[in-house]
Amino acid sequence: MFLHCNNTEKEIIFLKAIKELIDSMVNYGMLDLHGQNPDTKIHFKSTIHQKFFNIILLDFLSVTKLCGKQLFYLDALQSICRSPNFNKNNSVINLTKSTKEFVDWLEREVIVEKIWFPSIELETNLSIKRIEFIKICGNISKHNFTRLSGVVSELIKIFGRNHIPLDTEKAFLILGEFYEWFHTDLFAYHSSAIAEFLNNISWGIYEYLQPEFQRSIVFENNEHPRRYHYTYPNEIKNSFAKNCYWDLMNEIRSKPYINKFQVTRYLKMRDSAL
């Protein structure tokens, strides 16, 4: 089952979903900021918080069928940036920039050097996209090994692309070792950069929708608390989309949880294991 939505309704639904996912990852209950711009770092509250961050990030990098055809959240965000329905005075500019920067970073294929897999007595360099190892580690964080056949198939494909033969038995054997290298080590290293990318997207959504928020909010009294309502755009007729619009406008009444921050550029570049 899926919702029948026009383009404006679809945009609101996806922006609401994306903002919720980012807010559940980038907040002070999940992580702390250390240092000063442009050399800020994040520290997770615990290894459990790091694992949860990776699981929610996996969802953010996955597909949904809510509004019909399968669509990745990031693809939906890129589509919104190309044809925004609420763009006023180029308010979409920072959302477009932050989305492109994150997509480019994720899609880059990098060389991770001298990985040691003791269970199959293999030391190797591995060429892999960042988005690939993030999603693999997210699945390992989320599921018991009995539900990781898709991850095993992905590992076999990646190793094959690197001209390293890997059968199903060996792929299952190295699941824990792959996770140790890429989640415990490399993902932890890159988490500061990932948090900055996500926080910039959240701020981009906030800045993009500010003109629409100012247009739509109507205050009904001057007392405290002030009553208000929103004037829905004519294109939003779907009841669920109206609910998402109301919630989204309420959310962008306040700025994102965490102020904009910058991590050192080296945290965005390094891809060999520590």
N, C-alpha and C positions, 0 to 999 in steps of 0.2 A: 504494500500500500504506500502511496505517496501523495503529497499535496499538489493540487493544481494551482500554480502561482504565475503571475506575470513577472516581468523583469524587476520592477520596483519592489514587489513583495519578496521576490527571491533575494534581492540584495539585502533587505532588512533582516530577513531570517538568517542569512549567512553571516552578516556582521554581528548579529546578536550571539550566534553560536561561537564564532571565532573569538569575540571579546570574552565570553564566559570561559573558554578553554585557556586563553592567555592569563586571565585573572586568577585561575586556579593554579597556575604555574608560577607567576611572577608576583609574589606578595611576601610580606614580612613574616607570615606564618610558615613559609616554605624556606626562605633564605635570608641571609644578612648581607649587606654591602660593606666592603672594607676598602679603605684607601680613598683617594681623591681623583677626580677627572684630570687628565685622561688615563689614569692608571687604576681604575676601580676594579675590584674583584668581587665575586660572590662566593659565599660559603653556605652550603646547605646546612640546615639544622641538624641533620643526621644522615646516615647512609640510607635510611628508609625514605627520607624526604627526597634524596637524589633518585632513588628507584621510582618513587611516585612521579617525580618530574619527568622522568624518561617515559613512563607509561602514558601520561597525559600528552606529552609531545608526540608519541606514537599516534594517538588518536587525532591530534592536530594535523599530522602528515598523512592521514588516511582518507578514505572516500566516504561519502554519504549518498544515499538515494532519496533523501527526504523530499526533494522537489523534482523528482523524475529520474533522469538519467544519472548514472554514477558520476560523481564529481569530487575531485580532491578539494579540500578547504583552500589550499594555496592557489589552485587553479581558479576557484571561485573568486578569491581575493584579487588575483591578477585581472580577471574579467571585469570586476567592479572598477578597478583602477583605469582600465581602458575605456569603459563606458559608464562613468558614475552618474547616478540619478540625482544626487544632492550636491553637486559641485558648484560652489559659489566663490567667485574671485580666486579660483585655483586652490580652493581649500583642500583638494585631494593630493596636492603635490608631495607632502611628506609621507602620506600613506603609500603612494606610488613608489617613492624612493626607498622606503624601509622594506617594502615587500620585495622589490627587485634585489636589493642587497642580500636579503636572507635566502631567496631562491638561488641566486648565483653562488652563494657560499655553500649551500646544501648540495648543489648539483656538481660541484667541482670534484673531479677524481684525483685522489692524492695517493702518495706512496707511503705506507707505514712500514718502517724498516725493522728487520731482525726480530720478527715475532717468533716466539718459541712455543711450540705445541708438544709438550713432553709425551702425551699419550700416544702420539703417532710418530715421535722422534723426528720432528720437522722444524727447522728454522728457515724462515723465508721472509722476503719482502712481499707486501701485498698491495696491489693497486685496487682501490675501492672508493666509491663515492661516499661522501660524508652522510648523505641521507640514507644510504644502504646500511651502514653500521649502526646508525642511530635507531633505525626501525628494527633491525635484528635484535639489538640490545633491549629495546622496548618490549618486544615480544617475549624475550627470555625473562625479563623482569616480571611480565604479566602472567605467563603461563608455565605450568608444569611441563617437564620434558616430553611427556606423552602427548602433548598438544602442539609440538613444534615441528611437525613434518614439513610445513611450509618454509620454516626457517632453514631446515636441513636442505631442502631443495634449492633455496637461495644461496646457501653456502657452497653447495656443489657447483652452481652456476658461476659464482664469483671466483672460486678457485680455478675452475676450468678456463675462465677468461684470462687468468694468470698463468695458464699452462701448467697447473698443478693438479694431477689426478686425485680425486677425492670421491670415495664411494659413500653410500648411505651409512654404513657402519662407522667409518672414520669420522663422518660429519657429526654423528651423534656423540662420538667420543670427545670431540673438541669443543662442544657447546660451552662447557664451563670455562675452558681455557680462553676461548674467544671472548667470552663475557668479561673475564678478568682483565684482558688486555684493552678491550674497547669500551667497556662501561666503567669499570672501577678506575681505570687509568685515563684513557683518552677522552671519554665523554666527560669525566670530571674536569679534565683540563679545559675542554671547550665550553663548559657550562656557563662561564661568565659571558663569553661572546654570544651564546645562544640566548641567554637572558636579556642581553642588550638588544639583540635583533627583535625579540618578542615584545619587549617594552616599547621599542620604537614603533612597532606596528600598533600597539595599543594606543600610544599617543597620536599616531597617525589617524586612527579611527576617531578619536576624541576631536582632533582639530578639523577633520573632514566634515563631521556632523554638527559642529558648532553653529554654522549659519542656519541649518535646518532646525536645530533646537530653538534658536532665538526666534525664528519665524513661527514655530508651532505652539510655543507655550503661551497660555493665557491665564493670568492671575485673576482670581474671582473676588478677592478681598484684600484688605491691607492689614488684617489682624495677624496674630501669631498663634498657631501656624497658618501660613497662607494656603488657602485652597487654590488649586489650579487644575487645568486640563490641557490636553494637546489637541491641536487641529490637524487631523490626519490628512495627508496628501490624497488627492482625488483618486490616485491610482491604487491605493491600498484599500481593498474591499474584503479580502479574506480575513476571517475573524482571528485566526491564529497569527497572521501577519500583523494585524492591528495590535494584538497582545504583545508581540515582539517589538513593535515600534514603540509602544508605551514604555515597556521595560528598558529598551535601549536609550530612549530619551531621558528616562530617570537616571540611568547609569552615567550618562555623559553630563549630567548636571554637575558632577564632581570630576576632578582630574583623576587620572589613573593612580593606583595605589602608590607607585614608586616614581619619584622624579626621574627625568632623563639622566642617564649616566653613560660614561664612556669607559670601555676597557682598553687596555694597551693593545695595540695592533698585533703584537706578537701572539696574543691569545687567540687571534682569529686565523693565524697563519700556520702554526706548528702542527704537524700531523704524525710525527714519529712518537713511539711510546716513550714514556719517561724511564 
